[in-house]
Amino acid sequence: MVQVRFDEQGLVPVIVQDVETNEVLTLAYMNQESLILTLKDRLMTFYSRSRQELWRKGETSGNYQHLVSLTADCDQDALVAKVKKDGPACHTGTESCFTELLYGTESSPTIDALYELIKGRKDTPQEGSYTSYLFEKGSEKILKKIGEEATEVVIGAMKEDRQETVYEIADLAYHTLVLMAEMGIDLAAIRQELAKRHVVDKKVKQERMQ
């Protein structure tokens, strides 16, 4: 059995990752008590070095982090927790606490990360956010935008304008993700549905009988 090695202050650092996207959400610390509580309740609980007290992520915001796995490094003095989160990880409202680029270029977000960001704008609306505006207006507005963007895709393709078509497909994909978040449909459900189909070699959708 792994014996976690706490430092001289009785603490061990823990890196928290989103289990679906592998995005690093935060770096926090645990003492023995918070580690025991985390394993017992499967909810991430940390020790605040500044306040010198235990704190459970989401206790005030509702953005709980549900423990999926906990792994120690080779020296057993650092941990990686993979979690399913109920909302943004950072108190500022961002999906991750790691948002300040010091060096290099930012990589393009995966579709999973984009979907999580969109869900965050639904769960924690941000002033001035277009995504939050769409959720505020509701399904009718979202569906109207999907119809508009689908039409723009068709127009761009008919013109054989590759750049315009790519742009409009991206818009359509984004608004579709917004609709999915509005309806509580996650990407796993879409992947599972596609996995049941032989979409490459044969048509699977049945035409409705007239």
Salt bridges, closest charged atoms under 4 A:
GLU20 OE2 - LYS84 NZ 2.96
ASP41 OD1 - LYS40 NZ 3.26
ASP41 OD2 - ARG56 NH2 2.72
GLU53 OE2 - ARG51 NE 2.96
ASP86 OD2 - HIS66 NE2 2.87
GLU95 OE1 - LYS85 NZ 2.44
ASP112 OD1 - ARG191 NH2 2.97
GLU116 OE1 - LYS85 NZ 3.56
GLU116 OE2 - LYS119 NZ 3.43
GLU148 OE1 - LYS145 NZ 3.24
GLU149 OE2 - LYS145 NZ 3.73
GLU164 OE1 - LYS159 NZ 2.71
GLU182 OE1 - LYS122 NZ 3.30
GLU193 OE1 - LYS196 NZ 3.21
GLU193 OE2 - ARG197 NE 2.99
GLU207 OE2 - LYS203 NZ 2.69
